[in-house]
């Protein structure tokens, strides 16, 4: 007899790395359930620890278990409290600003006039509705800190390389939880970032490099020297996990609720956390019925928040997007302005790049009738300097 047990009540005998759970998670998502329950003996897990940990990382509330001599039985994910975490407060009352983040999800999914034409309907997931950095990076800032504290205890001092948004999220977490933050920025990032980070109480260090990835070793060395924590968003699997457990699942539930059968999802890649998780989730659940397009800067171009695959990314190599689309900075800004002047929302440059990539795909004839989802990672208020330069160049 298979019974459902609260997942918090069971622990594996040893830690299983995320990469070693990918096949199990892919199988669970593909079958939309568990056909081989966890095996217990005297209330100890003796078999299929991978199923237990895969369900934990996917955010299930319950795990199906059985005794050694009992038959297997298929249990759908819907019976395991799979969506229970994705329940926002209906009256939007929160006990803390930390709850304002994770208890206010899902972030909105909205139909855009600027990209929709005729029978093509484009839906944007607006990550600017996260409260700390007004970006998708609030998710990883919260989850990296949460996971570290669960595994290692309190944080007193934190050092991190960032291009702004993750830094804002971590500075906010420091303000809420009482640790200090030193944030390292590349020289290429807008000056406004220093002011925003300092306003949140962080110390800011500028490095003479153009990409954050170029000085993460220096940040790690400084952290080791000073006894600080370096979470390293570029390698920390919490970056992938939070988007698998929340972002992708939210989008899935929103699409189901609205009756949207998306033909493709389009999003930018920086650390590659959110698009890798979205790709993994939907490619395993929906198989060949959905396309995934990732967006990167064109060769020689710099767009805040995204970068080229060859600069080094971890999780994108665990998944298989159907195509990676190149976009220039000017095209990204044109995407920002298109959405702003038709839909009235000011999106960030990485979001503008995603909008521009969708337009390119449409012009190539890749986009046909149906529904499409674009993931807009952040708000445009941080990028007034880039917009000013663009306007001056265009004589606007």
Buried (B, 14 or more C-beta within 10 A) or exposed (E): EBBBBEBEEBEBEEEBEBEEBBEBBBBBBEBEBBEBBBBBEEEEBEBBBBBBBBBBBBBBBBBBBBBEEBEBBBBEBEBBBBBEBBEBEEEEEBEEEBEBBBBBBBBEBEBBEBBBEEEBBBBBBBBBBBBBBBBBBBBBBBBBBBBBBEEEEEBEBBBBBBBBBBBBBBBBBBBBBEBBBBBBBBEEBBEBBBEBBEEBEBBBBEBEBEBBBBBBEBBBEBBEEEEBBBBBBBBBBBBBBBBBBBBBBBBBBBBEEEEBEBBBBBBBBBBBBBBBBBBBBBBBBBEEEBBBBBBBBBEEBBBBBBBBBEEBBBBBEBBEBEBBBBBBBBBBBBBBBBBBEEBEBBBBBBBBBBBBBBBBBBEEEBBEEEBBBBBBBBBBEBBEEBBEEBEEEEEE
